[in-house]
């Protein structure tokens, strides 16, 4: 991927949700909710504080993260559906 986010933004690839329920019922694509878990694909250099000092991000490429249901902007880069969001939209790192 030839894309680098700016400032405190990150690029996230959604991880696919479950295809079946615990009871074995297959969920059709039209009924699935978009997953709120993803993997960080790229990170920006960080935000600047009041004094102009660069504050690096807490997340790094490869981290699995949880984010809000309506977080980020959906984009398509190199044929991949991705999300671009600010680090503050991320709720936490998994694992």
C-alpha positions as CSV (number, residue, x, y, z in Angstrom):
1,X,0.0,0.0,0.0
2,X,1.4,3.4,-1.0
3,X,-0.4,5.6,1.5
4,X,0.8,7.4,4.6
5,X,-1.7,9.1,6.9
6,X,-1.0,12.5,8.3
7,X,-0.8,13.8,11.9
8,X,-2.7,11.6,14.4
9,X,-4.6,9.5,11.8
10,X,-4.4,5.8,11.3
11,X,-5.5,3.4,8.6
12,X,-7.5,0.4,9.8
13,X,-8.5,-2.8,7.9
14,X,-11.7,-4.2,9.4
15,X,-11.5,-7.8,10.6
16,X,-14.3,-10.0,9.2
17,X,-17.2,-10.8,11.6
18,X,-18.5,-14.3,12.4
19,X,-20.3,-16.1,9.6
20,X,-22.3,-18.2,12.0
21,X,-24.0,-17.7,15.4
22,X,-22.9,-19.9,18.3
23,X,-26.0,-22.1,17.6
24,X,-24.7,-22.7,14.0
25,X,-27.1,-20.4,12.1
26,X,-25.4,-18.9,9.1
27,X,-25.8,-15.1,9.0
28,X,-26.3,-13.6,5.5
29,X,-24.2,-10.7,4.4
30,X,-27.2,-8.3,4.4
31,X,-27.9,-9.0,8.1
32,X,-24.4,-8.8,9.4
33,X,-23.3,-5.7,11.3
34,X,-20.0,-4.2,10.3
35,X,-17.2,-5.4,12.6
36,X,-15.9,-2.9,15.2
37,X,-12.5,-4.6,15.3
38,X,-9.7,-4.1,13.0
39,X,-5.9,-4.2,12.3
40,X,-3.8,-1.1,12.0
41,X,-2.3,-0.9,8.5
42,X,-0.5,2.4,8.7
43,X,0.0,5.2,11.3
44,X,0.8,8.9,11.0
45,X,3.7,10.5,12.7
46,X,1.7,12.0,15.6
47,X,-0.1,15.1,16.7
48,X,1.6,18.3,17.9
49,X,0.9,19.7,21.4
50,X,0.5,23.4,22.3
51,X,4.3,24.0,22.3
52,X,4.7,22.4,18.8
53,X,6.4,19.2,20.1
54,X,5.5,16.1,18.2
55,X,3.6,13.6,20.4
56,X,3.8,10.0,18.9
57,X,0.8,7.7,18.6
58,X,0.2,4.9,21.2
59,X,-0.8,2.4,18.4
60,X,1.5,0.9,15.8
61,X,1.2,-1.1,12.6
62,X,-0.2,-4.6,13.3
63,X,-2.1,-3.7,16.5
64,X,-5.7,-5.2,16.7
65,X,-8.0,-2.4,17.9
66,X,-11.6,-1.8,18.8
67,X,-13.3,1.3,17.5
68,X,-16.7,3.0,17.6
69,X,-19.5,1.8,15.2
70,X,-19.6,5.0,13.2
71,X,-15.9,5.9,13.5
72,X,-13.7,6.8,10.6
73,X,-14.1,7.5,6.9
74,X,-14.4,4.5,4.6
75,X,-12.0,4.6,1.6
76,X,-10.8,2.1,-1.1
77,X,-7.0,2.0,-1.6
78,X,-5.4,-0.5,-3.9
79,X,-8.6,-2.4,-4.1
80,X,-8.9,-2.8,-0.3
81,X,-11.7,-1.4,1.8
82,X,-10.1,0.5,4.7
83,X,-11.0,3.1,7.3
84,X,-9.1,6.3,8.1
85,X,-9.7,7.6,11.6
86,X,-8.1,9.7,14.3
87,X,-6.3,7.9,17.1
88,X,-8.9,9.3,19.5
89,X,-11.6,7.3,17.7
90,X,-9.9,4.0,18.8
91,X,-11.4,2.6,22.0
92,X,-8.5,0.2,22.8
93,X,-6.0,-2.3,21.7
94,X,-7.0,-6.0,21.9
95,X,-4.5,-8.5,23.3
